[in-house]
Amino acid sequence: MTIEIDPELHTVPPDRGDMADQPKWRRDFPIDSAQDAYVARWDFTKFLGLTSLAFVVGQLWIGMQNTWRKRRGSLPIVEIASIDDIPVNSYHSFTYPTSTDPAVLVRLGNDEFLAYSSECTHLQCPVLPDIDKCKFHCPCHAGFFDMRTGRPLAGPPRRPLAKIALMTKNRAIYATGVERSQP
């Protein structure tokens, strides 16, 4: 009667010799590369189950965030500045929609006001208005945006700046929302 040894459950030396004839280091560390790469069906099934669970949890988290955003309602209406405080061909920095979101208001003419997020869409570096050239400049990576549209003109940014909707009332300028346009 011969006893068959399952190679997946037993270490086989690379030279297929007897284990007693192997060097001491191999007897002390009997690791077989075929054995090391072996994955049991149960381990594989657990891995697939945990990976699937992670995807489901991620999708549920995204769905909950969207629901929370919709329930918060619209963005607040915030007074930015008085029209008389901003001269023509100048700008005013402010924050909108929260106190951690930097933005810039530009006055190009008597009744022409534009406002954008002042974070570059590439790596969130601050953008600086260059009113003479009618551009925003991101000094971190030499990015440029058109001041009238917010669209990228040069450099690594590929998405336009987020435009802030404005409203004027009683000689004051108000921010009313954020328009995220597609490139």
Sine and cosine of phi, psi and omega as CSV:
sin_phi,cos_phi,sin_psi,cos_psi,sin_omega,cos_omega
0.00,0.00,0.80,-0.61,0.01,-1.00
-0.97,-0.23,0.59,-0.81,0.02,-1.00
-0.97,-0.22,0.85,-0.53,0.04,-1.00
-1.00,0.00,0.72,-0.69,0.01,-1.00
-0.98,-0.21,0.81,-0.58,0.04,-1.00
-0.95,0.32,0.89,-0.46,-0.05,-1.00
-0.90,0.43,-0.35,0.94,0.02,-1.00
-0.98,0.20,-0.30,0.95,0.00,-1.00
-0.95,-0.32,0.04,1.00,-0.06,-1.00
-0.69,-0.72,0.66,-0.75,0.02,-1.00
-0.98,0.20,0.77,-0.64,0.04,-1.00
-0.91,-0.41,0.85,-0.53,0.02,-1.00
-0.87,0.48,0.46,-0.89,-0.04,-1.00
-0.87,0.49,-0.51,0.86,0.01,-1.00
-1.00,0.03,0.09,1.00,0.03,-1.00
0.88,0.47,0.29,0.96,0.02,-1.00
-0.99,0.13,0.02,-1.00,0.02,-1.00
-0.95,0.32,0.58,-0.82,-0.03,-1.00
-0.90,0.43,-0.53,0.85,0.00,-1.00
-0.92,0.39,-0.41,0.91,-0.01,-1.00
-1.00,0.02,-0.04,1.00,-0.04,-1.00
-0.99,0.16,0.37,-0.93,0.04,-1.00
-0.89,0.46,0.34,-0.94,-0.06,-1.00
-0.86,0.50,-0.65,0.76,-0.03,-1.00
-0.89,0.46,-0.57,0.82,0.02,-1.00
-0.95,0.31,-0.58,0.82,0.05,-1.00
-0.93,0.36,-0.56,0.83,0.02,-1.00
-0.96,0.28,-0.52,0.85,-0.02,-1.00
-0.81,-0.58,0.96,0.27,-0.09,-1.00
-0.99,0.13,0.93,0.38,-0.02,-1.00
-0.98,-0.21,0.79,-0.61,-0.01,-1.00
-0.96,-0.27,0.75,-0.66,-0.05,-1.00
-0.90,0.43,-0.59,0.81,0.05,-1.00
-0.91,0.42,-0.65,0.76,0.04,-1.00
-0.92,0.40,-0.62,0.78,-0.04,-1.00
-0.91,0.41,-0.58,0.82,-0.03,-1.00
-1.00,0.09,-0.12,0.99,-0.04,-1.00
-0.94,0.33,0.75,-0.66,0.06,-1.00
-0.84,-0.54,0.83,-0.55,0.01,-1.00
-0.94,0.35,0.43,-0.90,0.01,-1.00
-0.86,0.50,-0.63,0.78,-0.02,-1.00
-0.90,0.43,-0.67,0.74,0.03,-1.00
-0.90,0.44,-0.66,0.75,0.02,-1.00
-0.90,0.43,-0.67,0.75,0.02,-1.00
-0.90,0.44,-0.67,0.75,0.05,-1.00
-0.88,0.47,-0.68,0.73,0.01,-1.00
-0.87,0.49,-0.72,0.69,0.03,-1.00
-0.89,0.46,-0.66,0.75,0.01,-1.00
-0.90,0.44,-0.70,0.72,0.01,-1.00
-0.92,0.39,-0.62,0.79,0.04,-1.00
-0.90,0.43,-0.69,0.72,0.03,-1.00
-0.89,0.47,-0.67,0.74,0.04,-1.00
-0.88,0.48,-0.65,0.76,0.03,-1.00
-0.89,0.46,-0.65,0.76,0.04,-1.00
-0.91,0.42,-0.66,0.75,0.01,-1.00
-0.90,0.44,-0.71,0.70,0.02,-1.00
-0.88,0.47,-0.66,0.75,0.03,-1.00
-0.88,0.47,-0.68,0.73,0.01,-1.00
-0.92,0.39,-0.63,0.77,0.06,-1.00
-0.89,0.45,-0.64,0.77,0.02,-1.00
-0.89,0.46,-0.69,0.73,0.03,-1.00
-0.89,0.45,-0.68,0.74,0.03,-1.00
-0.89,0.46,-0.66,0.75,0.03,-1.00
-0.91,0.41,-0.64,0.76,0.03,-1.00
-0.88,0.47,-0.68,0.73,0.04,-1.00
-0.89,0.46,-0.64,0.77,0.04,-1.00
-0.90,0.44,-0.69,0.72,0.03,-1.00
-0.88,0.47,-0.65,0.76,0.01,-1.00
-0.89,0.45,-0.66,0.75,-0.01,-1.00
-0.93,0.38,-0.59,0.81,-0.01,-1.00
-0.95,0.31,-0.45,0.89,0.01,-1.00
-0.91,0.41,-0.38,0.93,0.02,-1.00
1.00,0.08,-0.30,-0.96,-0.05,-1.00
-0.98,0.22,0.23,-0.97,0.00,-1.00
-0.96,0.29,0.42,-0.91,-0.03,-1.00
-0.95,0.32,0.40,-0.92,0.12,-0.99
-1.00,-0.08,0.86,-0.51,-0.11,-0.99
-0.82,-0.57,0.72,-0.69,0.07,-1.00
-0.96,0.26,0.77,-0.64,-0.03,-1.00
-1.00,-0.08,-0.82,0.57,-0.05,-1.00
-0.24,-0.97,0.18,-0.98,0.11,-0.99
-1.00,0.07,0.56,-0.83,0.01,-1.00
-0.86,0.50,-0.59,0.81,-0.05,-1.00
-0.95,0.32,-0.34,0.94,-0.02,-1.00
-0.99,0.14,-0.21,0.98,-0.05,-1.00
-0.90,-0.44,0.94,-0.33,0.03,-1.00
-0.93,0.36,0.35,-0.94,0.07,-1.00
-0.89,0.47,0.59,-0.81,-0.03,-1.00
0.88,0.47,0.69,0.72,0.09,-1.00
-0.61,-0.79,0.02,-1.00,-0.03,-1.00
-0.64,-0.77,0.27,-0.96,0.00,-1.00
-0.66,-0.75,0.78,-0.63,0.02,-1.00
-1.00,0.02,0.60,-0.80,0.04,-1.00
-0.43,-0.91,-0.01,-1.00,0.06,-1.00
-0.84,-0.54,0.68,-0.73,0.02,-1.00
-0.24,-0.97,0.65,-0.76,0.08,1.00
-0.99,0.10,-0.28,0.96,0.07,-1.00
-0.88,-0.47,0.11,-0.99,-0.02,-1.00
-0.95,0.30,-0.11,0.99,0.03,-1.00
-0.96,-0.27,0.09,1.00,-0.01,-1.00
-0.96,-0.29,0.99,-0.17,-0.03,-1.00
-0.94,0.33,0.57,-0.82,0.00,-1.00
-0.55,-0.83,0.23,-0.97,0.00,-1.00
-0.67,-0.75,0.69,-0.72,0.06,-1.00
-0.95,-0.30,0.78,-0.62,-0.03,-1.00
-0.88,-0.47,0.72,-0.70,0.08,-1.00
-0.94,-0.34,0.93,-0.36,-0.04,-1.00
-0.99,-0.12,-0.39,0.92,0.01,-1.00
-0.50,-0.86,-0.05,-1.00,-0.02,-1.00
-0.83,0.56,-0.69,0.73,-0.02,-1.00
-0.86,-0.51,0.35,0.94,-0.03,-1.00
-0.93,-0.36,0.96,-0.27,0.02,-1.00
-0.86,-0.51,0.68,-0.74,0.07,-1.00
-0.73,-0.68,0.59,-0.81,0.03,-1.00
-0.69,-0.72,0.67,-0.74,0.00,-1.00
-0.66,-0.75,0.35,-0.94,0.19,-0.98
-0.90,0.43,0.65,-0.76,-0.02,-1.00
-0.99,-0.16,0.44,0.90,0.11,-0.99
-0.96,-0.30,0.79,-0.61,0.03,-1.00
-0.88,0.48,0.64,-0.77,-0.02,-1.00
-0.98,0.22,-0.05,1.00,0.04,-1.00
-1.00,0.10,-0.88,0.47,-0.01,-1.00
-0.68,-0.73,0.43,0.90,0.07,-1.00
0.88,0.48,0.45,0.89,0.14,-0.99
-0.95,0.30,0.40,-0.91,0.01,-1.00
-0.95,0.31,0.68,-0.73,0.09,-1.00
-0.99,-0.13,0.58,-0.81,-0.05,-1.00
-0.90,-0.43,0.74,-0.67,0.01,-1.00
-0.96,0.27,0.69,-0.72,0.14,-0.99
-0.86,-0.50,1.00,0.02,-0.16,-0.99
-0.92,0.39,-0.56,0.83,0.00,-1.00
-0.87,0.49,-0.59,0.81,-0.02,-1.00
-0.99,-0.14,-0.02,1.00,0.00,-1.00
0.83,0.55,0.70,0.71,-0.01,-1.00
-0.68,-0.74,0.38,-0.92,0.25,-0.97
-0.98,-0.22,0.64,-0.77,-0.03,-1.00
-0.87,-0.49,0.76,-0.66,0.11,-0.99
-0.97,-0.23,0.96,-0.29,-0.09,-1.00
-0.95,0.31,-0.28,0.96,-0.04,-1.00
-0.89,0.46,-0.71,0.70,-0.05,-1.00
-0.71,-0.70,0.45,0.90,0.05,-1.00
0.84,0.54,0.73,0.68,0.07,-1.00
-1.00,-0.06,0.55,-0.83,0.01,-1.00
-0.75,-0.66,0.62,-0.78,0.03,-1.00
-0.80,-0.60,0.57,-0.82,0.08,-1.00
-0.95,0.32,0.74,-0.67,-0.08,-1.00
-0.95,0.30,-0.49,0.87,-0.05,-1.00
-0.99,0.14,-0.50,0.86,-0.07,-1.00
-0.91,-0.42,-0.36,0.93,-0.06,-1.00
0.99,0.14,0.01,1.00,-0.03,-1.00
-0.96,0.27,0.58,-0.82,0.04,-1.00
-0.93,0.36,0.64,-0.77,0.01,-1.00
-0.94,-0.34,-0.58,0.81,-0.05,-1.00
-0.40,-0.92,0.32,-0.95,0.06,-1.00
1.00,-0.03,-0.17,-0.98,-0.06,-1.00
-0.96,0.28,-0.37,0.93,-0.02,-1.00
-0.88,0.47,0.69,-0.72,0.02,-1.00
-0.91,-0.42,-0.31,0.95,-0.02,-1.00
-0.96,-0.29,0.52,-0.86,0.03,-1.00
-0.95,0.30,0.33,-0.94,0.10,-0.99
-0.92,0.39,0.53,-0.85,0.05,-1.00
-0.95,0.31,0.83,-0.55,-0.02,-1.00
-1.00,0.05,0.66,-0.75,0.01,-1.00
-0.98,-0.21,0.82,-0.57,0.01,-1.00
-0.95,0.31,0.69,-0.73,-0.06,-1.00
-0.88,-0.48,0.39,-0.92,0.08,-1.00
-0.57,-0.82,0.66,-0.75,0.08,-1.00
-0.93,-0.36,0.66,-0.75,0.00,-1.00
-0.40,-0.92,0.79,-0.62,0.02,-1.00
0.81,0.58,0.72,0.69,0.05,-1.00
0.89,0.46,0.42,0.91,0.07,-1.00
-0.82,-0.58,0.46,-0.89,0.01,-1.00
-0.95,-0.33,0.76,-0.66,-0.03,-1.00
-0.87,-0.50,0.60,-0.80,0.16,-0.99
-1.00,-0.03,0.76,-0.66,-0.08,-1.00
-0.88,-0.47,-0.19,0.98,-0.02,-1.00
0.11,-0.99,0.09,-1.00,0.00,-1.00
-0.86,-0.50,0.79,-0.61,0.03,-1.00
-0.96,-0.26,0.91,-0.42,0.03,-1.00
-0.98,-0.20,0.97,-0.23,-0.03,-1.00
-1.00,0.04,0.39,-0.92,0.03,-1.00
-1.00,0.09,0.52,-0.86,0.00,-1.00
-0.91,0.41,0.00,0.00,0.00,0.00
